[in-house]
Amino acid sequence: MKITSGTWLILGLLALWEASARLGWVESPNWPALSQVLAALAADMATGELPARIGGSLWRMAAGLAAGGLAGVLTGLAFALIPLTARLFGLVVELLRPIPVPAVIPPLVLFLGLDDPMKITVVALTVFFPVLTNTLQGVQAVEPDSIAMGRTFGIGPLRRAAFIILPAALPAILAGFRVALALALVVTVVAEMIAGEQGIGSYLVLMQFAGRAPEMYGVILLLAALGYTLNRGFVALERRLIRWWYAQARQAA
Amino acid sequence: MRVERLLSPLPGLLVLAALLLGLEWAVDAGLIRRALMPAPSTIALRLWDLLEAGDVWAPMMQTLRLVFTGFAIGSAIGIAAGLAMGWWPAVFRLLEPLVELIRPIPKSALVPPLMLFLGIGFTMKVTSVALVVTFPVLVNTLQGVRGVDRVMLDAARTHGWPARHTLLHLVLPAALPLVLAGMRISLGLAMVLAVLSEMLAGEGGLGFLILDMQRSFRVRDMYAWLVILAVLGLALNWLFVLAERRALHWQRR
């Protein structure tokens, strides 16, 4: 990594954080030094409590991502390929889309309780919309010629959808999933903060109420690292899955 | 053509009506427990009561004020920082690592520490909304500035435009489509954070009401407030798209 003015700025801010707490410039139980935060994080990881909670959160996130993503892709395909379905159900989808996610948690708690099913549903609902939009746009942008060619070769509509349209729309769909992945982590944490005692979100609120600031900041740092890693991992996966698309883009440039 | 345009939302409306009627029937027939999901007609009546008594406005205005203030502050910071980073390479080198460090932190996780420092009042909520709004706007503004046509910039320099003039009258308008796209994403996020911080702070607003009604088992009220929030989200989105179209009228001709 190249050391730039930006790196120095970060190092400077971190040093300022440490010094302001150590030297008593900011005297507040809510303002622990960076080293205390990292020590608290390390201790929480060592007891195994935090890793277990992270595992639970990640599992709920993944389950919601899979369910909502699958529903989004299928609905997007249907809307794009069978215009009647879009005309029938488009309005209902558009009416549900702008509801802020945290607001659907209370009613879902009534139906599904406080545990996994409720949280997975919330994540799935969040993921559904960006994946649907991107699938729709991706399918609509597929070259009509390639579909016509499939028809000429006598390939049936279902196999056309699976082997011509879906791969051609894959870059757009994956872009939708990338957006959805970031949202999924956020919403998992939000759901855990509002309801129940599971996962990393609940731990965060617990530490807030207990006034254990170092643990609280430690969890936030961990979440940032988690979000960053997930995004990087997904981008790497994306590059492998649609290598042909990047190759084409490079050729065109 | 006219008639067709008038009729085009008709299938969607019919499906919506059918869904509501189906729900009404399912509740009446006892297929869905009334304690979980009261009949849509009774929710509509409750909604009417709230509207008639004028109880709707105070919580709605509280949430609206929060969304607007946070959105305005976050957008202003995002646009200013994005312009500066896109325009002066030195500013970019200074701030880019810091932005990349803060961006992946789920902003919802920052609500608990913000509550420790700023209490549960308006300041805390506005800060959390502004934080979530800033980054999408910043990243999009930056991209927009970078995409400005080199030839136009050279032309401005040839005409001896001062830097400030170029920034305000060439770079900002050219970047506007992307800036507004970022703001559209941020508007949805602003609603999410507003509702979440109201739920966690428990001090009024639509988010607080929805959660509070659920916890006190006033399910009909909960759904009524949820409908109000959904309508608000829909209206804000619609207004923004309208404003966006006006601002970009020169683009699609």
Interface residues (C-beta under 8 A of the other chain):
Chain A: T4 S5 G6 T7 L9 I10 L13 N30 L84 R87 L88 F89 G90 L91 V92 L95 L96 P98 I99 P100 V101 P102 A103 V104 I105 P106 P107 V109 L110 F111 L185 V186 V189 V190 M193 I194 G201 L204 V205 M207 Q208 A213 M216 Y217 V219 I220 L223 A224 A225 G227 Y228 N231
Chain B: S8 P9 P11 G12 L13 L14 V15 L16 L19 A35 L36 M37 A90 R93 L94 L95 E96 P97 L98 L101 I102 P104 I105 P106 K107 S108 A109 L110 V111 P112 P113 M115 L116 F117 G188 M191 V192 A194 V195 L196 M199 L200 L206 G207 I210 L211 M213 Q214 R215 V219 M222 Y223 L226 L229 A230 G233 L234 L236 N237
